[in-house]
Amino acid sequence: MKREYHKWFSQNLQRDMELLIFGHAGRAVIFFPTRMARFYDYENWGIIASLNAQIEHGELQVFCVDSIDGESFYNADVFPSVRIDRHLQYEKYILEEVLPLIYQKNNGDYVETAGCSMGAYHAINLAMKYPWLFKKAVGISGRYDLTYNIGDFRDLLNGFHSNEVYFNMPAQYIANLNDARLLSAVREMEIILAVGETDPFLRENQHLSNLLWQKNIPNQFHTWESNAHRPHYWRKMVPMYI
């Protein structure tokens, strides 16, 4: 399996950023890491190995990007407005720095987003906001509204609300999507949501799927046994849905 490591100083984030590329051709996948995880964790957990056949056959080229969630949503030392602003800088890094690398390394025209846990949030949110850039979005074990408490998972913005927060919470803004161009582009994407039947975010996934259908946006919704919020399950889920 072809493997490339890349590191450069991000102008959008004003810090070094790293990523790994697996494969030589096929559908380009931006694979967002889990909560507070790193760009190499999917490889270490055997999840990239579970995609070996698809990658070796030139069906997939996977771009494992890094996370800065510890500087944005999980940075309790700064005011929530600073957290969301840092997230938006990360979004610009993906759009203005990672996507051009994908276009350079992949000569196809098919780019998708994917992620597990917190990575699912990034994957779905980015694709919903910029659907004309992506053909597919996959969210596995995801959370799509970070502004409320559920079980051991706290409101990551401490009750703070703003336009920037609203327009980055898919479970909030999708209900009010009315822009014809945006809706048309979203409807053309393949959207897959998968979650465990005892995952604390099961209802939120069901809610998001229903919101999409209410907007005539086709999507697939899959439930798995147990919590299914661990690499052991993701090794099985990722090859099926990505």
C-alpha positions as CSV (number, residue, x, y, z in Angstrom):
1,M,0.0,0.0,0.0
2,K,1.4,3.4,-1.0
3,R,1.8,5.6,2.1
4,E,2.8,9.3,2.1
5,Y,3.5,11.6,5.0
6,H,3.0,15.4,4.6
7,K,3.7,18.3,6.9
8,W,3.6,22.0,6.3
9,F,3.1,25.3,8.1
10,S,-0.6,26.2,7.7
11,Q,-1.2,29.9,7.0
12,N,-4.8,29.5,8.2
13,L,-3.9,27.9,11.5
14,Q,-0.5,29.5,12.0
15,R,1.0,26.1,13.0
16,D,2.4,23.0,11.5
17,M,-0.1,20.5,10.3
18,E,0.4,16.8,9.4
19,L,-1.5,14.2,7.4
20,L,-1.1,10.8,5.9
21,I,-2.1,9.6,2.4
22,F,-2.9,6.0,1.7
23,G,-3.3,4.7,-1.9
24,H,-2.5,5.9,-5.4
25,A,-5.9,6.4,-7.1
26,G,-9.7,6.2,-6.7
27,R,-12.2,8.1,-4.7
28,A,-10.5,10.6,-2.6
29,V,-11.6,10.4,1.1
30,I,-10.9,13.2,3.6
31,F,-10.9,11.0,6.8
32,F,-11.4,13.1,10.0
33,P,-10.0,11.7,13.2
34,T,-12.1,10.9,16.3
35,R,-12.4,13.1,19.4
36,M,-9.0,14.5,20.4
37,A,-7.3,11.9,18.1
38,R,-4.5,12.3,15.6
39,F,-3.9,11.8,11.9
40,Y,-2.2,8.5,12.5
41,D,-4.7,6.8,14.8
42,Y,-6.8,5.2,12.1
43,E,-3.7,3.5,10.9
44,N,-2.7,2.4,14.4
45,W,-6.1,1.0,15.1
46,G,-6.1,-1.2,12.0
47,I,-8.9,0.8,10.3
48,I,-6.7,1.7,7.3
49,A,-5.7,-2.0,7.1
50,S,-9.4,-2.9,6.9
51,L,-9.5,-0.9,3.7
52,N,-6.4,-2.5,2.2
53,A,-8.2,-4.3,-0.7
54,Q,-10.0,-1.1,-1.8
55,I,-6.9,1.0,-1.5
56,E,-4.6,-1.5,-3.3
57,H,-7.1,-1.9,-6.1
58,G,-7.1,1.9,-6.7
59,E,-10.7,2.3,-5.6
60,L,-9.9,4.6,-2.6
61,Q,-7.2,7.1,-1.8
62,V,-7.5,8.1,1.9
63,F,-6.3,11.4,3.3
64,C,-6.1,11.1,7.1
65,V,-6.0,14.7,8.3
66,D,-5.1,15.9,11.8
67,S,-7.4,17.4,14.4
68,I,-7.2,20.6,16.3
69,D,-10.3,20.0,18.5
70,G,-8.1,20.6,21.6
71,E,-7.7,24.1,20.4
72,S,-11.3,24.7,19.4
73,F,-14.3,22.8,20.8
74,Y,-12.4,21.2,23.6
75,N,-10.4,24.2,24.7
76,A,-12.1,25.1,28.0
77,D,-9.5,27.8,28.6
78,V,-10.9,30.2,26.0
79,F,-14.3,31.8,25.5
80,P,-16.7,29.8,23.3
81,S,-16.6,32.4,20.6
82,V,-12.9,31.8,20.3
83,R,-13.5,28.1,20.1
84,I,-15.9,28.4,17.1
85,D,-13.5,30.9,15.4
86,R,-10.7,28.4,15.8
87,H,-12.9,25.7,14.3
88,L,-13.6,28.0,11.3
89,Q,-9.9,28.5,10.8
90,Y,-9.6,24.7,10.7
91,E,-12.3,24.6,8.1
92,K,-10.4,27.0,5.9
93,Y,-7.3,24.9,6.3
94,I,-9.2,21.9,4.9
95,L,-10.8,23.9,2.1
96,E,-7.8,26.0,1.1
97,E,-4.8,23.8,1.9
98,V,-5.9,20.1,2.1
99,L,-8.3,20.1,-0.9
100,P,-5.6,21.6,-3.3
101,L,-3.3,18.8,-2.2
102,I,-6.0,16.3,-3.0
103,Y,-6.5,17.8,-6.4
104,Q,-2.7,17.5,-6.9
105,K,-2.4,13.9,-5.8
106,N,-5.6,12.5,-7.2
107,N,-6.5,12.9,-10.8
108,G,-10.2,12.0,-10.3
109,D,-13.1,14.3,-9.6
110,Y,-14.6,12.3,-6.7
111,V,-14.0,13.6,-3.2
112,E,-15.9,12.5,-0.1
113,T,-15.7,13.3,3.6
114,A,-15.8,10.7,6.3
115,G,-15.1,10.3,10.0
116,C,-15.9,8.4,13.2
117,S,-17.1,10.0,16.5
118,M,-16.0,13.7,16.4
119,G,-14.7,13.0,13.0
120,A,-18.2,12.3,11.8
121,Y,-19.3,15.8,12.9
122,H,-16.5,17.4,10.8
123,A,-17.3,15.2,7.8
124,I,-21.1,15.8,7.8
125,N,-20.8,19.5,8.7
126,L,-18.3,20.3,6.0
127,A,-20.2,18.4,3.3
128,M,-23.5,20.0,4.2
129,K,-22.0,23.5,4.0
130,Y,-20.0,22.9,0.8
131,P,-21.9,20.1,-1.0
132,W,-20.8,21.2,-4.5
133,L,-17.3,20.1,-3.5
134,F,-18.1,16.6,-2.4
135,K,-19.9,13.5,-3.8
136,K,-20.4,11.6,-0.6
137,A,-20.4,12.1,3.2
138,V,-20.1,9.4,5.8
139,G,-20.7,9.9,9.5
140,I,-20.1,6.9,11.8
141,S,-20.9,7.1,15.6
142,G,-21.3,10.9,15.2
143,R,-22.6,13.8,17.1
144,Y,-24.2,16.6,15.1
145,D,-25.1,19.2,17.6
146,L,-22.3,20.1,20.1
147,T,-24.4,22.6,22.1
148,Y,-26.2,20.4,24.6
149,N,-25.4,17.9,27.3
150,I,-26.1,14.2,26.9
151,G,-24.8,11.6,29.4
152,D,-21.1,12.2,29.9
153,F,-20.9,14.4,26.8
154,R,-21.1,18.1,27.7
155,D,-22.2,21.2,25.8
156,L,-18.9,22.1,24.2
157,L,-19.8,25.8,23.9
158,N,-21.1,26.3,27.5
159,G,-24.5,27.6,26.5
160,F,-23.0,30.2,24.1
161,H,-25.0,30.8,20.9
162,S,-24.2,32.9,17.8
163,N,-24.7,32.7,14.0
164,E,-21.3,31.0,13.7
165,V,-22.3,28.4,16.2
166,Y,-25.8,27.8,14.6
167,F,-24.3,27.5,11.0
168,N,-21.9,24.8,12.2
169,M,-24.4,22.5,13.9
170,P,-26.0,20.3,11.2
171,A,-28.8,19.2,13.6
172,Q,-29.8,22.9,13.9
173,Y,-29.4,24.5,10.4
174,I,-30.6,21.7,8.1
175,A,-34.2,22.2,9.3
176,N,-34.0,25.7,7.9
177,L,-32.2,25.1,4.6
178,N,-34.1,26.9,1.9
179,D,-31.4,27.9,-0.6
180,A,-32.4,26.1,-3.8
181,R,-28.8,25.8,-5.1
182,L,-27.5,24.4,-1.8
183,L,-30.4,22.0,-1.4
184,S,-29.9,20.7,-5.0
185,A,-26.2,20.1,-4.4
186,V,-26.9,18.3,-1.1
187,R,-29.5,16.1,-2.7
188,E,-26.9,14.9,-5.3
189,M,-24.5,13.7,-2.6
190,E,-24.6,10.2,-1.1
191,I,-25.1,10.6,2.6
192,I,-24.6,7.7,5.1
193,L,-25.1,7.8,8.8
194,A,-24.3,4.8,11.0
195,V,-24.5,4.4,14.8
196,G,-24.8,1.8,17.5
197,E,-28.2,1.0,18.9
198,T,-27.1,2.0,22.5
199,D,-24.9,4.9,21.4
200,P,-25.9,8.0,23.4
201,F,-26.2,9.8,20.1
202,L,-28.6,7.4,18.5
203,R,-31.6,9.7,18.8
204,E,-29.6,12.6,17.4
205,N,-28.6,10.5,14.3
206,Q,-32.2,9.5,13.8
207,H,-33.2,13.1,14.1
208,L,-30.7,14.2,11.6
209,S,-31.7,11.5,9.1
210,N,-35.4,12.6,9.5
211,L,-34.4,16.3,9.0
212,L,-32.7,15.3,5.7
213,W,-35.7,13.4,4.5
214,Q,-38.0,16.3,5.4
215,K,-35.9,18.4,3.0
216,N,-36.2,15.6,0.4
217,I,-32.5,14.8,0.9
218,P,-31.9,11.0,0.4
219,N,-29.7,9.4,3.0
220,Q,-28.9,6.0,4.4
221,F,-29.3,5.3,8.1
222,H,-27.8,2.2,9.7
223,T,-27.9,1.0,13.3
224,W,-25.4,-1.5,14.7
225,E,-25.6,-3.7,17.7
226,S,-24.4,-2.4,21.1
227,N,-22.7,1.0,21.4
228,A,-20.5,0.4,18.4
229,H,-18.4,3.4,19.4
230,R,-15.0,1.7,19.4
231,P,-12.2,0.9,16.8
232,H,-13.3,-2.8,17.0
233,Y,-16.6,-1.8,15.3
234,W,-15.2,0.9,13.1
235,R,-12.9,-1.7,11.5
236,K,-16.0,-3.4,10.3
237,M,-18.1,-0.3,9.5
238,V,-15.6,1.7,7.6
239,P,-15.1,-0.7,4.7
240,M,-18.9,-1.1,4.3
241,Y,-19.8,2.6,4.1
242,I,-16.7,4.5,2.9
